[in-house]
Amino acid sequence: MVTFDASKLNIKFMKYRRIWIAISLSLMLVSAVLLLTKGLNLSVDFTGGLVLQVKFENSVDVADVRKSLSAIGQGQATIQAYDEKDILIRFQAEDEEVRRSVLETLKKDFGALTILKIDKIGPVVGKELRNQAIISVILALLGILTYMAFRFKFRFGVAAVFALIHDSMLMLGIYSLTGREVSVTFIAAILTIVGYSLNDTIVILDRVRENWPQIKKLGVVNLVNLSINQTLSRTVNTSITTLLPVLAMFIFGGEVIGNFAFAFLIGIIVGTYSSIYIASSIVVELYLRSPKS
């Protein structure tokens, strides 16, 4: 297998660190504005909607039902098959017209059907669960900060936490900009990517810690550059091998899996970038401002 070897490279990653930090802060600000003005396209998991159970005269396939509903903007509906003819669909429906449109589309594409059940449902992710999730994230970030301060240095913890906030903000901003639907699967994806990004950041910062005795000889900028170059092969090879299967999922996985894979694609790219340019740059800037702290 062909892998990327960066052992002989000496890329000056930290030369333009302040420009990268400024760009990232600007993107985070844009993301915040998008979230406040445009918001997110929340799925039925967050907003609630209708659950419709129908029985067709002929056998139908879930993929065909989803393709049919995609034509009227309901491609992200949750579809379950009880048997070859019995289908349950959970979808967003703000008014009677949406429900009528779904039924008419199903009748047109699959023939006669019988409505077995139609109920209005509340959101799966309620206000209490969202509040618990926010508290859990805050506690997790504090835990990461504490561990990094104990295992490495406090400034390393600050850099790692900021990189995670950066990654999450940019992902949310991209979803707001593109209008892609945010569902429970997106939450799972973003949590997975946070772990991926943190792992990549720790690998680089751990090499910085190993090289730290040379700080007086090399200076912090050269030391961080050396550490990133030493771990670059691992970073690039891991990112590529992770990116390829996710790209296949995005292209061939259909609408639901494709939306899930899209979050992974953005997360891998943003997470790799932040580990190299953001977390490392913050360590350098914090040291230059306070070498003895």
Residue pairs with C-beta under 8 A, 6 or more apart in sequence:
3 233
3 237
4 232
4 233
4 236
4 237
4 240
5 233
6 229
6 232
6 233
6 236
7 230
7 233
9 229
9 232
10 225
10 229
11 225
11 228
11 229
11 232
12 225
13 224
13 225
13 228
13 229
13 276
13 277
13 280
14 221
14 224
14 225
14 280
14 281
14 284
17 277
17 280
17 281
17 284
17 285
18 281
18 285
20 277
20 278
20 281
21 277
21 278
21 281
21 282
21 285
24 166
24 274
24 277
24 278
27 169
27 170
27 173
28 165
28 166
28 169
28 170
28 173
30 173
31 169
31 170
31 172
31 173
31 174
31 176
32 169
32 173
34 173
34 176
34 177
35 172
35 173
35 176
38 176
38 177
39 176
40 172
40 175
40 176
40 182
41 175
41 176
41 179
41 180
41 181
41 182
42 181
42 182
43 76
43 92
43 181
43 182
43 183
43 184
44 76
44 77
44 78
44 90
44 91
44 92
44 121
44 123
44 124
44 183
45 123
45 124
45 125
45 183
45 184
46 123
46 124
46 125
46 182
46 183
47 92
47 123
48 120
48 121
48 122
48 123
49 90
49 91
49 92
49 93
49 120
49 121
50 90
50 91
50 92
50 93
50 99
50 118
50 119
50 120
50 121
51 88
51 89
51 90
51 117
51 118
51 119
51 120
51 121
52 88
52 89
52 90
52 91
52 99
52 102
52 103
52 115
52 117
52 118
53 82
53 86
53 87
53 88
53 89
53 115
53 116
53 117
53 118
54 86
54 87
54 89
54 103
54 106
54 113
54 114
54 115
54 116
55 85
55 86
55 87
55 113
55 114
55 116
56 85
56 86
56 87
56 106
56 110
56 111
56 112
56 113
57 85
57 111
57 112
57 113
58 85
58 110
58 111
59 84
59 85
60 81
60 84
60 85
60 87
60 110
62 79
62 80
62 81
62 87
63 254
64 109
64 110
65 79
65 87
65 89
65 106
65 110
66 75
66 77
66 79
66 254
66 255
66 256
67 75
68 105
68 106
68 109
68 110
69 75
69 77
69 79
69 89
69 91
69 102
69 105
69 106
70 255
71 105
72 101
72 102
72 105
74 91
74 92
74 102
75 255
76 181
76 183
76 255
76 256
76 259
77 89
77 90
77 91
77 92
78 89
78 90
78 91
79 87
79 88
79 89
79 90
80 87
80 88
80 89
81 87
81 88
82 88
86 116
88 117
89 102
90 121
91 98
91 102
92 98
93 99
93 102
99 118
103 113
103 115
106 113
107 113
124 184
125 184
133 187
141 161
141 164
141 165
144 157
144 160
144 161
144 164
144 198
145 154
145 157
145 158
145 160
145 161
146 157
147 157
148 154
148 156
148 157
148 160
148 161
148 202
148 205
149 156
149 157
152 205
152 206
152 209
153 209
154 293
155 282
155 283
155 286
155 287
155 293
156 205
156 208
156 209
156 283
158 282
158 286
159 201
159 205
159 278
159 279
159 280
159 282
159 283
159 286
160 198
160 201
160 202
160 205
160 279
162 278
162 279
162 282
163 197
163 198
163 201
163 274
163 275
163 278
163 279
163 282
164 194
164 197
164 198
166 270
166 274
166 278
167 193
167 194
167 197
167 267
167 270
167 271
167 274
168 190
168 194
170 266
170 270
171 190
171 193
171 263
171 266
171 267
171 270
174 266
175 182
175 186
175 263
180 259
180 262
181 259
183 259
185 256
185 259
185 260
186 259
186 260
186 263
188 260
189 260
189 263
189 264
189 267
190 263
190 267
192 264
192 267
193 263
193 264
193 267
193 268
193 271
194 267
196 242
196 267
196 268
196 271
197 267
197 270
197 271
197 272
197 274
197 275
200 235
200 238
200 239
200 271
200 272
200 275
201 274
201 275
201 279
203 231
203 234
203 235
203 275
204 227
204 228
204 231
204 235
204 275
204 276
204 279
204 280
205 279
205 280
205 283
207 227
207 228
207 230
207 231
208 223
208 224
208 227
208 280
208 283
210 227
211 218
211 223
211 226
211 227
211 230
212 223
214 223
215 223
218 226
220 283
220 284
220 287
220 288
220 291
221 284
224 280
224 283
224 284
227 280
228 276
228 280
235 272
235 275
235 276
239 268
239 272
242 268
243 265
243 268
243 269
246 261
246 264
246 265
246 268
247 261
247 265
249 257
249 258
249 260
249 261
249 264
250 258
250 261
250 262
250 264
250 265
251 258
253 260
253 261
286 293
